[in-house]
Amino acid sequence: MAAKRRGILRFVFDTNVLVSAALTPGGKPGRCLAVAMGMGKILLSDPTVLELSDVLLRDKFDRYATRESREAFFVSFVEEKASVIETSERIRACRDPNDDKFLEVGVSGKADYLIMGDQDLLVLHPFRGIPILKPAAFMAEVQKER
């Protein structure tokens, strides 16, 4: 893998990848999240938790999964499977300033990978030495290592 191995790996996922994983756990984002959780920690910050809650619980997703199942994913994910960290640096690097919060988590949390679906973030690959990959690209990299 491109990231340095130093025990438990640290990952940051953007909101759209996490929402996709919640709605279709068997899809690429869901499988990617499961693999990453098996390899290490998923890092969040208060702003990324708030955005995930807001987006995941939107009524437009009712046709894909019940609100109850989305709430259960959120509570389980945030409370049991992810680590919420405080960011130590303000970053202004993304062409969409709303996405800078993911870079802040990655840098502050010393992430090994940023798993993103947002083109505004993907164009920054790598960011300060941290690979920014789509879920499919990360899964391909993991497969090469096996």
C-alpha positions as a printed NumPy array, in Angstrom:
array([[  0.   ,   0.   ,   0.   ],
       [  1.068,   3.53 ,  -0.621],
       [  0.512,   4.533,   2.999],
       [  3.187,   3.745,   5.526],
       [  2.325,   0.8  ,   7.685],
       [  2.592,   1.723,  11.327],
       [  0.18 ,  -0.523,  13.103],
       [ -3.431,   0.551,  12.924],
       [ -4.213,   2.601,   9.834],
       [ -6.302,   5.769,  10.026],
       [ -8.962,   6.665,   7.469],
       [-11.153,   9.658,   6.706],
       [-14.281,   9.164,   4.597],
       [-16.308,  11.98 ,   3.1  ],
       [-20.019,  12.228,   3.775],
       [-21.23 ,  10.982,   0.408],
       [-19.185,   7.779,   0.702],
       [-20.512,   7.154,   4.23 ],
       [-24.111,   7.806,   3.149],
       [-23.687,   5.42 ,   0.218],
       [-22.253,   2.818,   2.598],
       [-25.247,   3.225,   4.908],
       [-27.779,   2.944,   2.112],
       [-26.149,   0.064,   0.208],
       [-23.715,  -1.808,   2.492],
       [-22.979,  -4.349,  -0.265],
       [-21.917,  -1.671,  -2.756],
       [-18.363,  -0.435,  -3.304],
       [-18.509,   2.28 ,  -0.622],
       [-20.007,  -0.148,   1.903],
       [-17.41 ,  -2.818,   1.194],
       [-14.656,  -0.209,   1.302],
       [-15.84 ,   1.048,   4.696],
       [-15.964,  -2.506,   6.042],
       [-12.412,  -3.211,   4.826],
       [-11.109,   0.041,   6.284],
       [-12.753,  -0.667,   9.654],
       [-11.029,  -4.041,   9.655],
       [ -7.681,  -2.393,   8.992],
       [ -7.875,   0.471,  11.439],
       [ -9.771,   3.52 ,  12.641],
       [-12.219,   5.816,  10.921],
       [-11.687,   9.428,  11.956],
       [-14.378,  12.082,  12.265],
       [-14.631,  15.569,  13.734],
       [-17.626,  17.373,  15.204],
       [-18.276,  19.191,  11.891],
       [-18.117,  15.952,   9.864],
       [-20.421,  14.202,  12.367],
       [-22.953,  17.034,  12.076],
       [-22.848,  16.916,   8.286],
       [-23.249,  13.123,   8.253],
       [-26.269,  13.335,  10.556],
       [-27.865,  16.089,   8.479],
       [-27.373,  14.364,   5.137],
       [-28.058,  10.784,   6.225],
       [-31.399,  11.662,   7.799],
       [-32.798,  13.582,   4.836],
       [-36.252,  12.446,   3.739],
       [-35.052,  11.88 ,   0.169],
       [-33.272,   8.713,   1.34 ],
       [-36.487,   7.129,   2.71 ],
       [-36.933,   5.213,  -0.539],
       [-33.535,   3.504,  -0.079],
       [-33.582,   2.718,   3.632],
       [-35.872,   3.423,   6.559],
       [-35.125,   6.391,   8.761],
       [-34.739,   3.954,  11.66 ],
       [-32.061,   1.943,   9.852],
       [-30.211,   5.131,   8.906],
       [-30.394,   6.378,  12.495],
       [-29.106,   2.993,  13.699],
       [-26.195,   3.169,  11.238],
       [-25.356,   6.689,  12.404],
       [-25.438,   5.87 ,  16.125],
       [-23.532,   2.608,  15.702],
       [-20.963,   4.159,  13.388],
       [-20.291,   7.325,  15.378],
       [-20.448,   5.82 ,  18.86 ],
       [-18.866,   2.427,  18.285],
       [-16.859,   2.316,  15.085],
       [-15.361,   5.752,  14.56 ],
       [-13.136,   8.056,  16.579],
       [-14.149,  11.693,  16.85 ],
       [-11.074,  13.891,  17.068],
       [-10.455,  17.587,  17.544],
       [ -8.786,  19.23 ,  14.608],
       [ -5.696,  21.261,  15.33 ],
       [ -5.316,  23.175,  12.087],
       [ -7.584,  25.233,   9.861],
       [ -7.052,  24.346,   6.213],
       [ -8.135,  26.337,   3.18 ],
       [ -7.127,  24.259,   0.17 ],
       [-10.258,  22.863,  -1.469],
       [-12.103,  24.708,  -4.209],
       [-15.261,  23.94 ,  -2.183],
       [-14.548,  25.407,   1.278],
       [-17.192,  23.122,   2.807],
       [-14.887,  20.171,   2.071],
       [-11.854,  21.556,   3.901],
       [-13.137,  19.918,   7.1  ],
       [-12.182,  16.483,   5.712],
       [ -8.638,  17.663,   5.019],
       [ -8.481,  19.07 ,   8.552],
       [ -9.457,  15.681,  10.005],
       [ -6.926,  13.916,   7.801],
       [ -4.046,  16.193,   8.725],
       [ -4.915,  16.532,  12.421],
       [ -5.589,  12.813,  12.771],
       [ -2.485,  11.787,  10.823],
       [ -4.639,   9.791,   8.417],
       [ -3.131,   7.214,   6.116],
       [ -5.937,   7.54 ,   3.556],
       [ -8.695,   9.935,   2.609],
       [-11.488,   7.965,   0.919],
       [-13.528,  10.456,  -1.062],
       [-16.153,  10.557,  -3.758],
       [-16.092,  14.319,  -4.2  ],
       [-14.128,  15.569,  -7.193],
       [-13.276,  18.789,  -5.34 ],
       [-11.238,  16.661,  -2.924],
       [ -9.98 ,  14.032,  -5.366],
       [ -8.174,  16.666,  -7.444],
       [ -5.951,  17.386,  -4.424],
       [ -4.465,  13.839,  -4.433],
       [ -2.192,  13.469,  -2.605],
       [ -2.724,  16.107,   0.068],
       [  0.328,  16.644,   2.264],
       [  1.414,  13.128,   1.486],
       [ -1.972,  11.546,   2.269],
       [ -3.476,   9.602,  -0.649],
       [ -6.981,  10.721,  -1.653],
       [ -8.738,   7.823,  -3.354],
       [-12.188,   6.822,  -4.511],
       [-13.509,   3.694,  -2.773],
       [-12.893,   1.561,  -5.897],
       [ -9.278,   2.751,  -6.18 ],
       [ -8.658,   1.998,  -2.511],
       [-10.148,  -1.485,  -2.893],
       [ -7.947,  -2.129,  -5.948],
       [ -4.907,  -1.096,  -3.925],
       [ -5.89 ,  -3.435,  -1.078],
       [ -6.345,  -6.299,  -3.567],
       [ -2.822,  -5.74 ,  -4.923],
       [ -1.418,  -6.166,  -1.419],
       [ -3.097,  -9.533,  -0.857]])
